[in-house]
Amino acid sequence: MRAVLGVLVVLVVALVALAAWLYSGSYDISARGPASPVLDKVADLAKRQSVRAHAQHIDAPPLADPILVEDGARHYRDSCVQCHGAPGAEAQPFARFMRPAPPDLTKDTGWTPAQLFWITQNGLKMTGMPAYRDLLVDGQIWALVAFLDQLPKMDAARYHSLTVPPAPPQPEPVPGGEQDVVPPAEGEEPAQPAPPPAETPAQPETPAQPEAPR
């Protein structure tokens, strides 16, 4: 009984000390401040357990369809690469100063497809991850998850082929079109364009003469 009471007293003292520290404002909340290993571990534990609990009833569809991966690549290019980077495409400079830093999605993050779907759909508090529920429908989010499932296996060439549209075809030259103009040699006068052919004025019609009476 004394052991249990002793543990409770220690917990109460620890909670009071933590509350006093937080209310004192001593914790540097700025993104430039030093990291707090204890708080960071607590926040990461709370994040992972919450995601696992909320995503446990989500069933992921088949994600190997190449068309699905291509569609997800375009969503990633438009909404995600700025913070998370990609093979051959670094994240924007502002992402390096975010705390916590956005994870490198070119490496295995440990999230399942169902958990990635829930995170993308709902976002994460106290991070820069927004909720895309009102921006993308479920099918588009699953396409993004399909792309994320393939991203750690991609190189820069593969990512480029999925996210950069091909150049439009060049129009073929029209037969009989304008010829290239050759610049005049030094000291020569530029050739003058030939004048258009003169039009022959139309001759007025001669009125028919009436026949003489017989």
C-alpha positions as CSV (number, residue, x, y, z in Angstrom):
1,M,0.0,0.0,0.0
2,R,2.8,2.4,0.8
3,A,4.5,1.6,-2.5
4,V,1.3,2.6,-4.4
5,L,0.9,5.7,-2.4
6,G,4.5,6.6,-3.0
7,V,4.0,6.2,-6.8
8,L,0.9,8.4,-6.8
9,V,2.8,11.1,-4.8
10,V,5.6,11.1,-7.4
11,L,3.2,11.4,-10.3
12,V,1.3,14.3,-8.7
13,V,4.6,16.1,-8.0
14,A,5.7,15.5,-11.5
15,L,2.5,16.8,-13.0
16,V,2.6,19.9,-10.8
17,A,6.2,20.6,-11.8
18,L,5.3,20.1,-15.5
19,A,2.3,22.5,-15.2
20,A,4.4,25.1,-13.4
21,W,7.1,24.9,-16.1
22,L,4.5,25.2,-18.9
23,Y,2.7,28.1,-17.3
24,S,6.0,29.9,-16.6
25,G,6.6,30.3,-20.4
26,S,10.1,28.9,-20.1
27,Y,9.5,26.5,-23.0
28,D,10.6,28.1,-26.3
29,I,7.7,27.5,-28.7
30,S,9.4,29.3,-31.6
31,A,10.4,27.2,-34.7
32,R,14.0,28.5,-34.2
33,G,14.2,27.3,-30.6
34,P,16.0,24.1,-29.6
35,A,14.2,20.8,-29.7
36,S,12.9,19.2,-26.6
37,P,13.6,15.5,-26.8
38,V,11.0,14.6,-24.1
39,L,8.2,16.7,-25.6
40,D,9.0,15.6,-29.1
41,K,8.9,11.9,-28.2
42,V,5.6,12.4,-26.4
43,A,4.1,14.3,-29.4
44,D,5.3,11.6,-31.8
45,L,3.9,8.8,-29.6
46,A,0.5,10.6,-29.4
47,K,0.5,11.2,-33.2
48,R,1.3,7.6,-34.1
49,Q,-1.2,6.0,-31.6
50,S,-3.9,8.4,-32.7
51,V,-3.4,7.7,-36.4
52,R,-3.4,3.9,-35.8
53,A,-6.6,4.1,-33.8
54,H,-8.4,6.2,-36.4
55,A,-7.2,4.3,-39.4
56,Q,-7.8,0.8,-38.2
57,H,-11.2,0.4,-39.9
58,I,-10.1,1.8,-43.3
59,D,-9.6,-0.9,-46.0
60,A,-7.2,0.1,-48.7
61,P,-8.2,-0.7,-52.3
62,P,-5.7,-2.3,-54.8
63,L,-3.0,0.4,-55.4
64,A,-0.8,-1.2,-58.2
65,D,-2.8,0.3,-61.1
66,P,-0.3,2.4,-63.2
67,I,-3.1,4.9,-64.1
68,L,-3.8,5.4,-60.4
69,V,-0.1,6.0,-59.7
70,E,0.1,8.5,-62.5
71,D,-2.9,10.4,-61.2
72,G,-1.4,10.5,-57.7
73,A,1.9,11.7,-59.1
74,R,0.2,14.8,-60.5
75,H,-1.5,15.5,-57.1
76,Y,1.9,15.0,-55.3
77,R,3.5,17.5,-57.7
78,D,0.9,20.1,-57.2
79,S,0.4,19.8,-53.4
80,C,3.2,17.8,-51.7
81,V,6.6,18.1,-53.3
82,Q,7.0,21.7,-52.0
83,C,7.4,20.4,-48.4
84,H,8.4,16.7,-48.8
85,G,10.6,16.8,-51.8
86,A,11.0,14.0,-54.4
87,P,13.8,12.2,-56.3
88,G,15.6,14.9,-58.2
89,A,13.4,17.7,-56.7
90,E,14.3,19.2,-53.4
91,A,11.7,20.7,-51.0
92,Q,11.3,24.4,-51.0
93,P,13.6,26.4,-48.7
94,F,10.9,27.2,-46.2
95,A,10.3,23.5,-45.5
96,R,13.8,23.3,-43.9
97,F,12.8,25.7,-41.2
98,M,9.5,24.0,-40.2
99,R,9.3,22.3,-36.8
100,P,8.7,19.5,-36.8
101,A,10.3,19.0,-40.2
102,P,8.1,17.4,-42.9
103,P,9.1,13.8,-43.3
104,D,11.1,12.6,-46.3
105,L,8.5,10.6,-48.2
106,T,11.2,9.1,-50.5
107,K,12.0,6.8,-47.6
108,D,9.8,4.3,-45.8
109,T,7.9,6.2,-43.1
110,G,6.4,3.2,-41.4
111,W,2.8,4.3,-42.2
112,T,0.4,1.8,-43.9
113,P,-1.7,2.8,-46.9
114,A,-4.7,3.1,-44.7
115,Q,-2.8,5.4,-42.3
116,L,-1.5,7.5,-45.1
117,F,-5.0,7.9,-46.4
118,W,-6.3,9.1,-43.0
119,I,-3.4,11.5,-42.6
120,T,-3.9,13.0,-46.0
121,Q,-7.6,13.3,-45.5
122,N,-7.5,14.8,-42.0
123,G,-4.1,16.4,-41.6
124,L,-2.1,16.5,-38.4
125,K,-2.3,19.1,-35.6
126,M,0.8,20.9,-34.5
127,T,2.5,20.2,-37.8
128,G,2.4,21.8,-41.2
129,M,0.3,19.0,-42.6
130,P,-3.2,20.3,-43.8
131,A,-6.4,18.3,-44.2
132,Y,-7.2,17.6,-47.8
133,R,-10.7,16.3,-47.1
134,D,-12.3,19.4,-48.7
135,L,-9.8,19.6,-51.6
136,L,-9.6,16.1,-52.9
137,V,-12.3,13.4,-53.1
138,D,-11.5,9.9,-51.7
139,G,-10.5,8.5,-55.1
140,Q,-7.9,11.2,-55.6
141,I,-6.5,10.7,-52.1
142,W,-6.2,6.9,-52.8
143,A,-4.4,7.8,-56.0
144,L,-2.0,9.9,-54.0
145,V,-1.5,7.0,-51.6
146,A,-0.8,4.7,-54.5
147,F,1.9,7.1,-55.7
148,L,3.4,7.3,-52.1
149,D,3.5,3.5,-52.0
150,Q,5.8,3.6,-55.1
151,L,7.8,6.7,-54.3
152,P,10.6,5.1,-52.2
153,K,11.3,2.8,-55.2
154,M,11.6,5.7,-57.8
155,D,14.6,7.4,-59.2
156,A,14.6,11.0,-60.6
157,A,14.0,9.8,-64.2
158,R,10.9,7.9,-63.2
159,Y,9.5,10.8,-61.1
160,H,10.2,13.2,-64.0
161,S,8.4,11.0,-66.5
162,L,5.3,10.9,-64.2
163,T,5.1,14.6,-63.3
164,V,6.4,16.5,-66.3
165,P,4.0,16.6,-69.3
166,P,5.5,15.8,-72.7
167,A,6.3,18.6,-75.0
168,P,3.6,19.4,-77.5
169,P,4.4,18.2,-81.1
170,Q,5.8,20.8,-83.4
171,P,3.7,21.7,-86.5
172,E,4.9,20.2,-89.8
173,P,6.0,22.8,-92.5
174,V,3.3,23.6,-95.0
175,P,4.3,22.7,-98.6
176,G,4.6,25.7,-100.7
177,G,5.0,28.0,-97.8
178,E,7.3,31.0,-97.5
179,Q,10.9,30.4,-98.3
180,D,13.6,31.2,-95.8
181,V,15.1,34.7,-96.5
182,V,18.8,34.6,-97.1
183,P,20.6,37.6,-95.5
184,P,22.6,39.7,-98.0
185,A,26.3,39.4,-98.0
186,E,28.5,42.3,-96.7
187,G,28.3,45.3,-99.1
188,E,25.3,44.0,-100.9
189,E,21.9,45.7,-100.7
190,P,19.1,43.6,-99.3
191,A,16.9,42.1,-102.0
192,Q,13.7,44.0,-102.4
193,P,10.5,41.9,-102.5
194,A,9.0,41.5,-105.9
195,P,6.1,43.9,-106.6
196,P,2.8,42.2,-106.9
197,P,1.6,41.7,-110.5
198,A,-0.3,44.6,-111.9
199,E,-3.9,44.0,-112.4
200,T,-5.3,44.7,-115.9
201,P,-8.2,47.2,-115.7
202,A,-11.4,45.7,-116.8
203,Q,-12.6,47.0,-120.2
204,P,-16.1,48.4,-120.2
205,E,-18.5,46.4,-122.2
206,T,-19.7,47.9,-125.6
207,P,-23.4,48.2,-125.7
208,A,-25.0,46.1,-128.4
209,Q,-26.1,48.1,-131.5
210,P,-29.7,47.9,-132.5
211,E,-30.4,46.1,-135.8
212,A,-31.2,48.3,-138.8
213,P,-34.8,48.1,-140.0
214,R,-35.3,46.1,-143.2
